[in-house]
Amino acid sequence: MPKCSFCSKEIGIGRGKVLIKNSGKQIWFCSRKCERSYEMGRDPRKLKWASNK
């Protein structure tokens, strides 16, 4: 199963969204919240809800 590229939460089969960049890199998101935070340039290490503990 893939993991969210922002918060590192595991994404179930048939869930989430994948963004494929021009370079071919795949970026997975578990929710719109993670996707928007990534687009805004937020650092997940500074957010309590996205901490990788």
C-alpha positions as CSV (number, residue, x, y, z in Angstrom):
1,M,0.0,0.0,0.0
2,P,1.3,3.5,-0.8
3,K,1.9,6.1,1.9
4,C,0.9,9.7,1.9
5,S,3.8,11.8,0.7
6,F,2.9,14.6,3.2
7,C,1.8,12.9,6.5
8,S,3.1,9.3,5.9
9,K,-0.3,7.7,6.6
10,E,-0.9,4.5,4.7
11,I,-3.5,4.8,2.0
12,G,-6.0,2.0,1.4
13,I,-6.7,0.4,-2.0
14,G,-9.0,2.6,-4.0
15,R,-8.4,5.7,-1.8
16,G,-6.4,8.9,-2.1
17,K,-5.0,10.7,-5.0
18,V,-1.8,10.5,-6.9
19,L,0.0,13.5,-8.6
20,I,2.4,12.6,-11.3
21,K,5.0,15.3,-12.1
22,N,6.6,15.9,-15.4
23,S,9.8,14.3,-14.1
24,G,7.8,11.0,-13.6
25,K,7.8,11.3,-9.8
26,Q,4.6,10.1,-8.1
27,I,3.3,12.0,-5.1
28,W,0.5,10.3,-3.1
29,F,-2.1,12.1,-0.9
30,C,-4.5,10.6,1.6
31,S,-6.7,13.7,1.8
32,R,-7.4,17.1,0.3
33,K,-5.9,18.6,3.5
34,C,-2.5,17.0,2.8
35,E,-2.7,17.9,-0.9
36,R,-3.4,21.6,-0.2
37,S,-0.7,21.8,2.5
38,Y,1.8,20.3,0.1
39,E,0.8,22.8,-2.6
40,M,1.2,25.7,-0.2
41,G,4.7,24.6,0.6
42,R,4.1,23.7,4.3
43,D,6.7,21.6,6.1
44,P,5.0,18.5,7.6
45,R,7.6,18.4,10.4
46,K,6.3,21.6,11.8
47,L,2.6,20.4,11.9
48,K,1.4,18.3,14.8
49,W,-1.2,16.4,12.8
50,A,1.3,15.4,10.1
51,S,4.2,14.5,12.4
52,N,6.0,11.3,11.6
53,K,6.0,9.7,15.0
